[in-house]
Every structure is written in C-alpha cells, then in structure tokens.
Amino acid sequence: MFDRITDQDDLIQSTSTLDTNPQIKISVRTKSITPNVTIEMIEFFLRRRGLSVEKRLDSKTDENFHQWTLQLKENNGK
C-alpha cells in the first residue's frame, strides 16, 4: 500500500508491506506541520482506518524529516 497525504506544499508519505511482519514507515517534513503532528496522532489516524500498531520499531529525526517505523498487528484489515 502506498499513501500520500498533502497539505499545501507539505507531504506525508507512508509505505507498508502487508505480510507476516507488516510495517509502515512514516516521514514528515521537519519544517512543515511537524510541531503539530505527533506519533500518537499518527497511531490514532491509523486506528481510525482499521490499522492497529503493535509496537514502534524506529524513530529518527534529521534536518529535513521526522521518521517513524511502526509494526502493525497481523490481523489488520481482516
């Protein structure tokens, strides 16, 4: 699955591979809406779409992006 959500010139991009180890990687530009976006808000957004997060695998920030990798529960979308 590949999703893009745009807010003017800002871009949130996510990818996931739905297999036995489903993961999603989320990147948010640091100089955009990031102060208003938290990992909790992203998890809430995913839950509202039927995707439950099992655990947070990775988190990093550089001068351009905040990035998170989340492991989804295997029974999502069933």
mmJSON file of the N, C-alpha and C atoms, coordinates in Angstrom:
{"data_MODEL":{"atom_site":{
"group_PDB":["ATOM","ATOM","ATOM","ATOM","ATOM","ATOM","ATOM","ATOM","ATOM","ATOM","ATOM","ATOM","ATOM","ATOM","ATOM","ATOM","ATOM","ATOM","ATOM","ATOM","ATOM","ATOM","ATOM","ATOM","ATOM","ATOM","ATOM","ATOM","ATOM","ATOM","ATOM","ATOM","ATOM","ATOM","ATOM","ATOM","ATOM","ATOM","ATOM","ATOM","ATOM","ATOM","ATOM","ATOM","ATOM","ATOM","ATOM","ATOM","ATOM","ATOM","ATOM","ATOM","ATOM","ATOM","ATOM","ATOM","ATOM","ATOM","ATOM","ATOM","ATOM","ATOM","ATOM","ATOM","ATOM","ATOM","ATOM","ATOM","ATOM","ATOM","ATOM","ATOM","ATOM","ATOM","ATOM","ATOM","ATOM","ATOM","ATOM","ATOM","ATOM","ATOM","ATOM","ATOM","ATOM","ATOM","ATOM","ATOM","ATOM","ATOM","ATOM","ATOM","ATOM","ATOM","ATOM","ATOM","ATOM","ATOM","ATOM","ATOM","ATOM","ATOM","ATOM","ATOM","ATOM","ATOM","ATOM","ATOM","ATOM","ATOM","ATOM","ATOM","ATOM","ATOM","ATOM","ATOM","ATOM","ATOM","ATOM","ATOM","ATOM","ATOM","ATOM","ATOM","ATOM","ATOM","ATOM","ATOM","ATOM","ATOM","ATOM","ATOM","ATOM","ATOM","ATOM","ATOM","ATOM","ATOM","ATOM","ATOM","ATOM","ATOM","ATOM","ATOM","ATOM","ATOM","ATOM","ATOM","ATOM","ATOM","ATOM","ATOM","ATOM","ATOM","ATOM","ATOM","ATOM","ATOM","ATOM","ATOM","ATOM","ATOM","ATOM","ATOM","ATOM","ATOM","ATOM","ATOM","ATOM","ATOM","ATOM","ATOM","ATOM","ATOM","ATOM","ATOM","ATOM","ATOM","ATOM","ATOM","ATOM","ATOM","ATOM","ATOM","ATOM","ATOM","ATOM","ATOM","ATOM","ATOM","ATOM","ATOM","ATOM","ATOM","ATOM","ATOM","ATOM","ATOM","ATOM","ATOM","ATOM","ATOM","ATOM","ATOM","ATOM","ATOM","ATOM","ATOM","ATOM","ATOM","ATOM","ATOM","ATOM","ATOM","ATOM","ATOM","ATOM","ATOM","ATOM","ATOM","ATOM","ATOM","ATOM","ATOM","ATOM","ATOM","ATOM","ATOM","ATOM","ATOM","ATOM","ATOM","ATOM","ATOM"],
"id":[1,2,3,4,5,6,7,8,9,10,11,12,13,14,15,16,17,18,19,20,21,22,23,24,25,26,27,28,29,30,31,32,33,34,35,36,37,38,39,40,41,42,43,44,45,46,47,48,49,50,51,52,53,54,55,56,57,58,59,60,61,62,63,64,65,66,67,68,69,70,71,72,73,74,75,76,77,78,79,80,81,82,83,84,85,86,87,88,89,90,91,92,93,94,95,96,97,98,99,100,101,102,103,104,105,106,107,108,109,110,111,112,113,114,115,116,117,118,119,120,121,122,123,124,125,126,127,128,129,130,131,132,133,134,135,136,137,138,139,140,141,142,143,144,145,146,147,148,149,150,151,152,153,154,155,156,157,158,159,160,161,162,163,164,165,166,167,168,169,170,171,172,173,174,175,176,177,178,179,180,181,182,183,184,185,186,187,188,189,190,191,192,193,194,195,196,197,198,199,200,201,202,203,204,205,206,207,208,209,210,211,212,213,214,215,216,217,218,219,220,221,222,223,224,225,226,227,228,229,230,231,232,233,234],
"type_symbol":["N","C","C","N","C","C","N","C","C","N","C","C","N","C","C","N","C","C","N","C","C","N","C","C","N","C","C","N","C","C","N","C","C","N","C","C","N","C","C","N","C","C","N","C","C","N","C","C","N","C","C","N","C","C","N","C","C","N","C","C","N","C","C","N","C","C","N","C","C","N","C","C","N","C","C","N","C","C","N","C","C","N","C","C","N","C","C","N","C","C","N","C","C","N","C","C","N","C","C","N","C","C","N","C","C","N","C","C","N","C","C","N","C","C","N","C","C","N","C","C","N","C","C","N","C","C","N","C","C","N","C","C","N","C","C","N","C","C","N","C","C","N","C","C","N","C","C","N","C","C","N","C","C","N","C","C","N","C","C","N","C","C","N","C","C","N","C","C","N","C","C","N","C","C","N","C","C","N","C","C","N","C","C","N","C","C","N","C","C","N","C","C","N","C","C","N","C","C","N","C","C","N","C","C","N","C","C","N","C","C","N","C","C","N","C","C","N","C","C","N","C","C","N","C","C","N","C","C","N","C","C","N","C","C"],
"label_atom_id":["N","CA","C","N","CA","C","N","CA","C","N","CA","C","N","CA","C","N","CA","C","N","CA","C","N","CA","C","N","CA","C","N","CA","C","N","CA","C","N","CA","C","N","CA","C","N","CA","C","N","CA","C","N","CA","C","N","CA","C","N","CA","C","N","CA","C","N","CA","C","N","CA","C","N","CA","C","N","CA","C","N","CA","C","N","CA","C","N","CA","C","N","CA","C","N","CA","C","N","CA","C","N","CA","C","N","CA","C","N","CA","C","N","CA","C","N","CA","C","N","CA","C","N","CA","C","N","CA","C","N","CA","C","N","CA","C","N","CA","C","N","CA","C","N","CA","C","N","CA","C","N","CA","C","N","CA","C","N","CA","C","N","CA","C","N","CA","C","N","CA","C","N","CA","C","N","CA","C","N","CA","C","N","CA","C","N","CA","C","N","CA","C","N","CA","C","N","CA","C","N","CA","C","N","CA","C","N","CA","C","N","CA","C","N","CA","C","N","CA","C","N","CA","C","N","CA","C","N","CA","C","N","CA","C","N","CA","C","N","CA","C","N","CA","C","N","CA","C","N","CA","C","N","CA","C","N","CA","C","N","CA","C","N","CA","C","N","CA","C","N","CA","C"],
"label_alt_id":[null,null,null,null,null,null,null,null,null,null,null,null,null,null,null,null,null,null,null,null,null,null,null,null,null,null,null,null,null,null,null,null,null,null,null,null,null,null,null,null,null,null,null,null,null,null,null,null,null,null,null,null,null,null,null,null,null,null,null,null,null,null,null,null,null,null,null,null,null,null,null,null,null,null,null,null,null,null,null,null,null,null,null,null,null,null,null,null,null,null,null,null,null,null,null,null,null,null,null,null,null,null,null,null,null,null,null,null,null,null,null,null,null,null,null,null,null,null,null,null,null,null,null,null,null,null,null,null,null,null,null,null,null,null,null,null,null,null,null,null,null,null,null,null,null,null,null,null,null,null,null,null,null,null,null,null,null,null,null,null,null,null,null,null,null,null,null,null,null,null,null,null,null,null,null,null,null,null,null,null,null,null,null,null,null,null,null,null,null,null,null,null,null,null,null,null,null,null,null,null,null,null,null,null,null,null,null,null,null,null,null,null,null,null,null,null,null,null,null,null,null,null,null,null,null,null,null,null,null,null,null,null,null,null],
"label_comp_id":["MET","MET","MET","PHE","PHE","PHE","ASP","ASP","ASP","ARG","ARG","ARG","ILE","ILE","ILE","THR","THR","THR","ASP","ASP","ASP","GLN","GLN","GLN","ASP","ASP","ASP","ASP","ASP","ASP","LEU","LEU","LEU","ILE","ILE","ILE","GLN","GLN","GLN","SER","SER","SER","THR","THR","THR","SER","SER","SER","THR","THR","THR","LEU","LEU","LEU","ASP","ASP","ASP","THR","THR","THR","ASN","ASN","ASN","PRO","PRO","PRO","GLN","GLN","GLN","ILE","ILE","ILE","LYS","LYS","LYS","ILE","ILE","ILE","SER","SER","SER","VAL","VAL","VAL","ARG","ARG","ARG","THR","THR","THR","LYS","LYS","LYS","SER","SER","SER","ILE","ILE","ILE","THR","THR","THR","PRO","PRO","PRO","ASN","ASN","ASN","VAL","VAL","VAL","THR","THR","THR","ILE","ILE","ILE","GLU","GLU","GLU","MET","MET","MET","ILE","ILE","ILE","GLU","GLU","GLU","PHE","PHE","PHE","PHE","PHE","PHE","LEU","LEU","LEU","ARG","ARG","ARG","ARG","ARG","ARG","ARG","ARG","ARG","GLY","GLY","GLY","LEU","LEU","LEU","SER","SER","SER","VAL","VAL","VAL","GLU","GLU","GLU","LYS","LYS","LYS","ARG","ARG","ARG","LEU","LEU","LEU","ASP","ASP","ASP","SER","SER","SER","LYS","LYS","LYS","THR","THR","THR","ASP","ASP","ASP","GLU","GLU","GLU","ASN","ASN","ASN","PHE","PHE","PHE","HIS","HIS","HIS","GLN","GLN","GLN","TRP","TRP","TRP","THR","THR","THR","LEU","LEU","LEU","GLN","GLN","GLN","LEU","LEU","LEU","LYS","LYS","LYS","GLU","GLU","GLU","ASN","ASN","ASN","ASN","ASN","ASN","GLY","GLY","GLY","LYS","LYS","LYS"],
"label_asym_id":["A","A","A","A","A","A","A","A","A","A","A","A","A","A","A","A","A","A","A","A","A","A","A","A","A","A","A","A","A","A","A","A","A","A","A","A","A","A","A","A","A","A","A","A","A","A","A","A","A","A","A","A","A","A","A","A","A","A","A","A","A","A","A","A","A","A","A","A","A","A","A","A","A","A","A","A","A","A","A","A","A","A","A","A","A","A","A","A","A","A","A","A","A","A","A","A","A","A","A","A","A","A","A","A","A","A","A","A","A","A","A","A","A","A","A","A","A","A","A","A","A","A","A","A","A","A","A","A","A","A","A","A","A","A","A","A","A","A","A","A","A","A","A","A","A","A","A","A","A","A","A","A","A","A","A","A","A","A","A","A","A","A","A","A","A","A","A","A","A","A","A","A","A","A","A","A","A","A","A","A","A","A","A","A","A","A","A","A","A","A","A","A","A","A","A","A","A","A","A","A","A","A","A","A","A","A","A","A","A","A","A","A","A","A","A","A","A","A","A","A","A","A","A","A","A","A","A","A","A","A","A","A","A","A"],
"label_entity_id":["1","1","1","1","1","1","1","1","1","1","1","1","1","1","1","1","1","1","1","1","1","1","1","1","1","1","1","1","1","1","1","1","1","1","1","1","1","1","1","1","1","1","1","1","1","1","1","1","1","1","1","1","1","1","1","1","1","1","1","1","1","1","1","1","1","1","1","1","1","1","1","1","1","1","1","1","1","1","1","1","1","1","1","1","1","1","1","1","1","1","1","1","1","1","1","1","1","1","1","1","1","1","1","1","1","1","1","1","1","1","1","1","1","1","1","1","1","1","1","1","1","1","1","1","1","1","1","1","1","1","1","1","1","1","1","1","1","1","1","1","1","1","1","1","1","1","1","1","1","1","1","1","1","1","1","1","1","1","1","1","1","1","1","1","1","1","1","1","1","1","1","1","1","1","1","1","1","1","1","1","1","1","1","1","1","1","1","1","1","1","1","1","1","1","1","1","1","1","1","1","1","1","1","1","1","1","1","1","1","1","1","1","1","1","1","1","1","1","1","1","1","1","1","1","1","1","1","1","1","1","1","1","1","1"],
"label_seq_id":[1,1,1,2,2,2,3,3,3,4,4,4,5,5,5,6,6,6,7,7,7,8,8,8,9,9,9,10,10,10,11,11,11,12,12,12,13,13,13,14,14,14,15,15,15,16,16,16,17,17,17,18,18,18,19,19,19,20,20,20,21,21,21,22,22,22,23,23,23,24,24,24,25,25,25,26,26,26,27,27,27,28,28,28,29,29,29,30,30,30,31,31,31,32,32,32,33,33,33,34,34,34,35,35,35,36,36,36,37,37,37,38,38,38,39,39,39,40,40,40,41,41,41,42,42,42,43,43,43,44,44,44,45,45,45,46,46,46,47,47,47,48,48,48,49,49,49,50,50,50,51,51,51,52,52,52,53,53,53,54,54,54,55,55,55,56,56,56,57,57,57,58,58,58,59,59,59,60,60,60,61,61,61,62,62,62,63,63,63,64,64,64,65,65,65,66,66,66,67,67,67,68,68,68,69,69,69,70,70,70,71,71,71,72,72,72,73,73,73,74,74,74,75,75,75,76,76,76,77,77,77,78,78,78],
"pdbx_PDB_ins_code":[null,null,null,null,null,null,null,null,null,null,null,null,null,null,null,null,null,null,null,null,null,null,null,null,null,null,null,null,null,null,null,null,null,null,null,null,null,null,null,null,null,null,null,null,null,null,null,null,null,null,null,null,null,null,null,null,null,null,null,null,null,null,null,null,null,null,null,null,null,null,null,null,null,null,null,null,null,null,null,null,null,null,null,null,null,null,null,null,null,null,null,null,null,null,null,null,null,null,null,null,null,null,null,null,null,null,null,null,null,null,null,null,null,null,null,null,null,null,null,null,null,null,null,null,null,null,null,null,null,null,null,null,null,null,null,null,null,null,null,null,null,null,null,null,null,null,null,null,null,null,null,null,null,null,null,null,null,null,null,null,null,null,null,null,null,null,null,null,null,null,null,null,null,null,null,null,null,null,null,null,null,null,null,null,null,null,null,null,null,null,null,null,null,null,null,null,null,null,null,null,null,null,null,null,null,null,null,null,null,null,null,null,null,null,null,null,null,null,null,null,null,null,null,null,null,null,null,null,null,null,null,null,null,null],
"Cartn_x":[0.861,0.0,0.906,0.515,1.279,0.291,0.441,-0.479,0.279,-0.332,0.228,-0.87,-0.539,-1.462,-0.757,-1.358,-0.703,-1.436,-0.675,-1.205,-0.429,-0.996,-0.321,0.974,2.13,3.401,4.005,3.334,3.844,3.399,4.224,3.924,4.176,3.192,3.363,3.303,4.324,4.393,4.524,3.768,3.856,3.861,4.583,4.584,4.418,3.826,3.722,3.722,4.225,4.192,3.326,2.2,1.286,1.655,2.399,2.795,2.771,3.585,3.581,4.211,4.916,5.547,5.203,3.917,3.518,4.126,4.735,5.346,4.932,4.994,4.728,5.803,6.331,7.336,6.702,6.789,6.159,7.228,7.189,8.121,7.326,7.706,7.069,8.17,7.999,8.999,9.125,10.348,10.567,10.198,10.257,9.977,8.567,7.661,6.286,5.32,4.427,3.399,3.862,5.124,5.643,5.365,5.507,5.213,3.794,2.903,1.517,1.236,2.184,1.981,2.828,2.182,2.898,2.693,3.525,3.377,2.031,1.564,0.26,-0.866,-0.749,-1.749,-1.721,-0.533,-0.407,-1.016,-0.741,-1.324,-2.849,-3.369,-4.822,-5.392,-4.736,-5.145,-5.196,-4.169,-4.133,-5.248,-5.463,-6.543,-7.901,-8.148,-9.432,-9.646,-8.56,-8.64,-8.488,-8.602,-8.587,-7.207,-6.176,-4.811,-4.301,-4.093,-3.614,-2.109,-1.433,0.021,0.357,1.233,1.689,2.825,3.811,4.906,5.631,6.334,7.171,8.557,9.021,10.302,11.471,11.243,12.343,11.809,12.639,12.3,13.591,13.588,14.775,14.369,15.202,14.96,16.265,16.167,17.309,16.828,17.638,17.24,16.069,15.748,14.661,13.393,13.543,12.394,12.395,11.184,10.952,10.482,11.07,10.696,10.398,9.346,8.966,8.727,9.099,8.751,7.916,6.734,5.791,5.502,5.389,4.943,3.457,2.723,1.275,0.895,-0.264,-0.766,-1.123,-0.877,-1.079,-2.518,-3.467,-4.88,-5.53,-4.754,-5.3,-5.956,-7.089,-7.772,-8.475,-8.575,-9.244,-10.641],
"Cartn_y":[-1.169,0.0,1.23,2.231,3.469,4.608,5.455,6.557,7.862,8.889,10.234,11.158,11.966,12.96,14.301,15.232,16.516,17.62,18.565,19.752,20.917,21.555,22.59,22.019,22.564,22.063,20.977,20.614,19.605,18.228,17.23,15.883,14.887,14.063,12.937,11.707,10.891,9.731,8.49,7.475,6.241,5.055,4.021,2.777,1.639,0.584,-0.593,-1.834,-2.906,-4.199,-5.083,-5.524,-6.35,-7.814,-8.368,-9.762,-10.275,-11.267,-11.786,-10.828,-9.825,-8.835,-7.448,-7.051,-5.778,-4.576,-3.698,-2.486,-1.302,-0.129,1.108,2.108,2.82,3.856,5.191,6.136,7.441,8.523,9.448,10.58,11.873,12.831,14.14,15.188,16.158,17.219,17.998,18.242,18.931,20.402,21.01,22.441,22.689,21.819,21.971,21.932,20.961,20.84,20.003,19.606,18.686,19.087,20.345,20.658,20.266,20.156,19.798,18.314,17.534,16.105,15.312,14.403,13.53,12.09,11.198,9.776,9.262,9.82,9.424,9.795,10.964,11.375,10.448,10.049,9.135,7.781,7.273,5.994,6.088,7.202,7.411,7.4,8.091,8.128,6.712,5.914,4.541,3.689,3.823,3.069,3.377,4.651,5.051,4.4,3.97,3.301,1.792,1.281,-0.161,-0.784,0.022,-0.494,-0.228,-1.291,-1.154,-1.35,-0.489,-0.555,-1.517,-2.476,-3.41,-2.803,-2.206,-1.533,-0.566,0.372,1.335,0.72,0.61,-0.037,0.94,2.114,3.041,4.465,5.386,6.801,7.579,8.484,9.333,10.665,11.644,12.998,13.552,14.204,14.94,16.335,17.1,18.473,18.568,17.477,17.508,16.75,15.635,14.781,14.215,13.984,13.104,11.8,10.67,9.384,8.384,7.602,6.551,5.268,4.135,2.836,2.124,1.676,1.03,-0.381,-1.297,-2.652,-2.725,-3.163,-3.275,-4.661,-4.762,-6.058,-6.882,-8.175,-9.044,-9.173,-8.987,-9.176,-7.915,-6.907,-5.673,-5.956,-5.323,-5.421,-6.728,-7.596,-8.897,-8.858],
"Cartn_z":[0.0,0.0,0.0,-0.757,-0.822,-0.73,0.259,0.512,0.53,-0.002,0.114,0.597,1.574,2.109,1.976,1.274,1.086,1.829,2.32,2.981,2.393,1.386,0.614,0.061,0.433,-0.082,0.788,1.878,2.797,2.325,2.598,2.142,3.258,3.52,4.427,3.539,3.588,2.722,3.578,3.271,4.032,3.09,3.499,2.75,3.74,3.298,4.155,3.292,3.85,3.207,4.073,3.537,4.315,4.103,5.05,5.022,6.449,6.779,8.141,9.134,8.662,9.523,8.98,9.043,8.432,9.154,8.358,8.893,8.043,8.664,7.948,8.346,7.352,7.604,7.257,8.18,8.006,8.092,7.137,7.121,7.075,7.919,7.962,7.875,7.006,6.87,8.177,8.611,9.889,9.834,8.663,8.56,8.05,8.397,7.917,9.094,9.08,10.115,11.292,11.296,12.293,13.74,14.139,15.536,15.938,14.961,15.246,15.075,14.547,14.31,15.293,16.026,16.957,16.531,17.047,16.743,17.256,18.362,18.891,17.924,17.292,16.302,15.088,14.672,13.535,13.879,15.082,15.501,15.572,16.051,16.09,14.67,13.737,12.333,11.751,12.023,11.521,12.133,13.447,14.124,13.526,13.209,12.611,11.254,10.621,9.321,9.441,10.673,10.89,10.995,11.197,11.32,12.737,13.498,14.876,14.925,15.668,15.818,16.944,16.664,17.681,18.496,17.791,18.511,17.585,18.205,17.488,17.345,16.106,15.86,15.781,15.21,14.977,14.937,15.335,15.278,15.083,14.096,13.921,13.321,13.571,13.092,12.545,11.397,10.878,10.499,9.778,9.477,8.516,7.822,6.841,7.241,7.966,8.243,9.652,10.156,11.298,10.679,11.092,10.524,11.627,11.412,12.339,11.555,12.143,11.588,12.636,12.222,13.126,12.657,13.606,13.26,13.532,12.524,12.644,13.135,13.761,14.189,12.958,13.02,11.855,11.416,12.31,11.945,11.377,11.018,10.442,9.105,8.878,7.602,7.353,8.354,8.18,8.722],
"occupancy":[1.0,1.0,1.0,1.0,1.0,1.0,1.0,1.0,1.0,1.0,1.0,1.0,1.0,1.0,1.0,1.0,1.0,1.0,1.0,1.0,1.0,1.0,1.0,1.0,1.0,1.0,1.0,1.0,1.0,1.0,1.0,1.0,1.0,1.0,1.0,1.0,1.0,1.0,1.0,1.0,1.0,1.0,1.0,1.0,1.0,1.0,1.0,1.0,1.0,1.0,1.0,1.0,1.0,1.0,1.0,1.0,1.0,1.0,1.0,1.0,1.0,1.0,1.0,1.0,1.0,1.0,1.0,1.0,1.0,1.0,1.0,1.0,1.0,1.0,1.0,1.0,1.0,1.0,1.0,1.0,1.0,1.0,1.0,1.0,1.0,1.0,1.0,1.0,1.0,1.0,1.0,1.0,1.0,1.0,1.0,1.0,1.0,1.0,1.0,1.0,1.0,1.0,1.0,1.0,1.0,1.0,1.0,1.0,1.0,1.0,1.0,1.0,1.0,1.0,1.0,1.0,1.0,1.0,1.0,1.0,1.0,1.0,1.0,1.0,1.0,1.0,1.0,1.0,1.0,1.0,1.0,1.0,1.0,1.0,1.0,1.0,1.0,1.0,1.0,1.0,1.0,1.0,1.0,1.0,1.0,1.0,1.0,1.0,1.0,1.0,1.0,1.0,1.0,1.0,1.0,1.0,1.0,1.0,1.0,1.0,1.0,1.0,1.0,1.0,1.0,1.0,1.0,1.0,1.0,1.0,1.0,1.0,1.0,1.0,1.0,1.0,1.0,1.0,1.0,1.0,1.0,1.0,1.0,1.0,1.0,1.0,1.0,1.0,1.0,1.0,1.0,1.0,1.0,1.0,1.0,1.0,1.0,1.0,1.0,1.0,1.0,1.0,1.0,1.0,1.0,1.0,1.0,1.0,1.0,1.0,1.0,1.0,1.0,1.0,1.0,1.0,1.0,1.0,1.0,1.0,1.0,1.0,1.0,1.0,1.0,1.0,1.0,1.0,1.0,1.0,1.0,1.0,1.0,1.0],
"B_iso_or_equiv":[0.0,0.0,0.0,0.0,0.0,0.0,0.0,0.0,0.0,0.0,0.0,0.0,0.0,0.0,0.0,0.0,0.0,0.0,0.0,0.0,0.0,0.0,0.0,0.0,0.0,0.0,0.0,0.0,0.0,0.0,0.0,0.0,0.0,0.0,0.0,0.0,0.0,0.0,0.0,0.0,0.0,0.0,0.0,0.0,0.0,0.0,0.0,0.0,0.0,0.0,0.0,0.0,0.0,0.0,0.0,0.0,0.0,0.0,0.0,0.0,0.0,0.0,0.0,0.0,0.0,0.0,0.0,0.0,0.0,0.0,0.0,0.0,0.0,0.0,0.0,0.0,0.0,0.0,0.0,0.0,0.0,0.0,0.0,0.0,0.0,0.0,0.0,0.0,0.0,0.0,0.0,0.0,0.0,0.0,0.0,0.0,0.0,0.0,0.0,0.0,0.0,0.0,0.0,0.0,0.0,0.0,0.0,0.0,0.0,0.0,0.0,0.0,0.0,0.0,0.0,0.0,0.0,0.0,0.0,0.0,0.0,0.0,0.0,0.0,0.0,0.0,0.0,0.0,0.0,0.0,0.0,0.0,0.0,0.0,0.0,0.0,0.0,0.0,0.0,0.0,0.0,0.0,0.0,0.0,0.0,0.0,0.0,0.0,0.0,0.0,0.0,0.0,0.0,0.0,0.0,0.0,0.0,0.0,0.0,0.0,0.0,0.0,0.0,0.0,0.0,0.0,0.0,0.0,0.0,0.0,0.0,0.0,0.0,0.0,0.0,0.0,0.0,0.0,0.0,0.0,0.0,0.0,0.0,0.0,0.0,0.0,0.0,0.0,0.0,0.0,0.0,0.0,0.0,0.0,0.0,0.0,0.0,0.0,0.0,0.0,0.0,0.0,0.0,0.0,0.0,0.0,0.0,0.0,0.0,0.0,0.0,0.0,0.0,0.0,0.0,0.0,0.0,0.0,0.0,0.0,0.0,0.0,0.0,0.0,0.0,0.0,0.0,0.0,0.0,0.0,0.0,0.0,0.0,0.0],
"pdbx_formal_charge":[null,null,null,null,null,null,null,null,null,null,null,null,null,null,null,null,null,null,null,null,null,null,null,null,null,null,null,null,null,null,null,null,null,null,null,null,null,null,null,null,null,null,null,null,null,null,null,null,null,null,null,null,null,null,null,null,null,null,null,null,null,null,null,null,null,null,null,null,null,null,null,null,null,null,null,null,null,null,null,null,null,null,null,null,null,null,null,null,null,null,null,null,null,null,null,null,null,null,null,null,null,null,null,null,null,null,null,null,null,null,null,null,null,null,null,null,null,null,null,null,null,null,null,null,null,null,null,null,null,null,null,null,null,null,null,null,null,null,null,null,null,null,null,null,null,null,null,null,null,null,null,null,null,null,null,null,null,null,null,null,null,null,null,null,null,null,null,null,null,null,null,null,null,null,null,null,null,null,null,null,null,null,null,null,null,null,null,null,null,null,null,null,null,null,null,null,null,null,null,null,null,null,null,null,null,null,null,null,null,null,null,null,null,null,null,null,null,null,null,null,null,null,null,null,null,null,null,null,null,null,null,null,null,null],
"auth_seq_id":[1,1,1,2,2,2,3,3,3,4,4,4,5,5,5,6,6,6,7,7,7,8,8,8,9,9,9,10,10,10,11,11,11,12,12,12,13,13,13,14,14,14,15,15,15,16,16,16,17,17,17,18,18,18,19,19,19,20,20,20,21,21,21,22,22,22,23,23,23,24,24,24,25,25,25,26,26,26,27,27,27,28,28,28,29,29,29,30,30,30,31,31,31,32,32,32,33,33,33,34,34,34,35,35,35,36,36,36,37,37,37,38,38,38,39,39,39,40,40,40,41,41,41,42,42,42,43,43,43,44,44,44,45,45,45,46,46,46,47,47,47,48,48,48,49,49,49,50,50,50,51,51,51,52,52,52,53,53,53,54,54,54,55,55,55,56,56,56,57,57,57,58,58,58,59,59,59,60,60,60,61,61,61,62,62,62,63,63,63,64,64,64,65,65,65,66,66,66,67,67,67,68,68,68,69,69,69,70,70,70,71,71,71,72,72,72,73,73,73,74,74,74,75,75,75,76,76,76,77,77,77,78,78,78],
"auth_comp_id":["MET","MET","MET","PHE","PHE","PHE","ASP","ASP","ASP","ARG","ARG","ARG","ILE","ILE","ILE","THR","THR","THR","ASP","ASP","ASP","GLN","GLN","GLN","ASP","ASP","ASP","ASP","ASP","ASP","LEU","LEU","LEU","ILE","ILE","ILE","GLN","GLN","GLN","SER","SER","SER","THR","THR","THR","SER","SER","SER","THR","THR","THR","LEU","LEU","LEU","ASP","ASP","ASP","THR","THR","THR","ASN","ASN","ASN","PRO","PRO","PRO","GLN","GLN","GLN","ILE","ILE","ILE","LYS","LYS","LYS","ILE","ILE","ILE","SER","SER","SER","VAL","VAL","VAL","ARG","ARG","ARG","THR","THR","THR","LYS","LYS","LYS","SER","SER","SER","ILE","ILE","ILE","THR","THR","THR","PRO","PRO","PRO","ASN","ASN","ASN","VAL","VAL","VAL","THR","THR","THR","ILE","ILE","ILE","GLU","GLU","GLU","MET","MET","MET","ILE","ILE","ILE","GLU","GLU","GLU","PHE","PHE","PHE","PHE","PHE","PHE","LEU","LEU","LEU","ARG","ARG","ARG","ARG","ARG","ARG","ARG","ARG","ARG","GLY","GLY","GLY","LEU","LEU","LEU","SER","SER","SER","VAL","VAL","VAL","GLU","GLU","GLU","LYS","LYS","LYS","ARG","ARG","ARG","LEU","LEU","LEU","ASP","ASP","ASP","SER","SER","SER","LYS","LYS","LYS","THR","THR","THR","ASP","ASP","ASP","GLU","GLU","GLU","ASN","ASN","ASN","PHE","PHE","PHE","HIS","HIS","HIS","GLN","GLN","GLN","TRP","TRP","TRP","THR","THR","THR","LEU","LEU","LEU","GLN","GLN","GLN","LEU","LEU","LEU","LYS","LYS","LYS","GLU","GLU","GLU","ASN","ASN","ASN","ASN","ASN","ASN","GLY","GLY","GLY","LYS","LYS","LYS"],
"auth_asym_id":["A","A","A","A","A","A","A","A","A","A","A","A","A","A","A","A","A","A","A","A","A","A","A","A","A","A","A","A","A","A","A","A","A","A","A","A","A","A","A","A","A","A","A","A","A","A","A","A","A","A","A","A","A","A","A","A","A","A","A","A","A","A","A","A","A","A","A","A","A","A","A","A","A","A","A","A","A","A","A","A","A","A","A","A","A","A","A","A","A","A","A","A","A","A","A","A","A","A","A","A","A","A","A","A","A","A","A","A","A","A","A","A","A","A","A","A","A","A","A","A","A","A","A","A","A","A","A","A","A","A","A","A","A","A","A","A","A","A","A","A","A","A","A","A","A","A","A","A","A","A","A","A","A","A","A","A","A","A","A","A","A","A","A","A","A","A","A","A","A","A","A","A","A","A","A","A","A","A","A","A","A","A","A","A","A","A","A","A","A","A","A","A","A","A","A","A","A","A","A","A","A","A","A","A","A","A","A","A","A","A","A","A","A","A","A","A","A","A","A","A","A","A","A","A","A","A","A","A","A","A","A","A","A","A"],
"auth_atom_id":["N","CA","C","N","CA","C","N","CA","C","N","CA","C","N","CA","C","N","CA","C","N","CA","C","N","CA","C","N","CA","C","N","CA","C","N","CA","C","N","CA","C","N","CA","C","N","CA","C","N","CA","C","N","CA","C","N","CA","C","N","CA","C","N","CA","C","N","CA","C","N","CA","C","N","CA","C","N","CA","C","N","CA","C","N","CA","C","N","CA","C","N","CA","C","N","CA","C","N","CA","C","N","CA","C","N","CA","C","N","CA","C","N","CA","C","N","CA","C","N","CA","C","N","CA","C","N","CA","C","N","CA","C","N","CA","C","N","CA","C","N","CA","C","N","CA","C","N","CA","C","N","CA","C","N","CA","C","N","CA","C","N","CA","C","N","CA","C","N","CA","C","N","CA","C","N","CA","C","N","CA","C","N","CA","C","N","CA","C","N","CA","C","N","CA","C","N","CA","C","N","CA","C","N","CA","C","N","CA","C","N","CA","C","N","CA","C","N","CA","C","N","CA","C","N","CA","C","N","CA","C","N","CA","C","N","CA","C","N","CA","C","N","CA","C","N","CA","C","N","CA","C","N","CA","C","N","CA","C","N","CA","C","N","CA","C","N","CA","C","N","CA","C"],
"pdbx_PDB_model_num":[1,1,1,1,1,1,1,1,1,1,1,1,1,1,1,1,1,1,1,1,1,1,1,1,1,1,1,1,1,1,1,1,1,1,1,1,1,1,1,1,1,1,1,1,1,1,1,1,1,1,1,1,1,1,1,1,1,1,1,1,1,1,1,1,1,1,1,1,1,1,1,1,1,1,1,1,1,1,1,1,1,1,1,1,1,1,1,1,1,1,1,1,1,1,1,1,1,1,1,1,1,1,1,1,1,1,1,1,1,1,1,1,1,1,1,1,1,1,1,1,1,1,1,1,1,1,1,1,1,1,1,1,1,1,1,1,1,1,1,1,1,1,1,1,1,1,1,1,1,1,1,1,1,1,1,1,1,1,1,1,1,1,1,1,1,1,1,1,1,1,1,1,1,1,1,1,1,1,1,1,1,1,1,1,1,1,1,1,1,1,1,1,1,1,1,1,1,1,1,1,1,1,1,1,1,1,1,1,1,1,1,1,1,1,1,1,1,1,1,1,1,1,1,1,1,1,1,1,1,1,1,1,1,1]
}}}
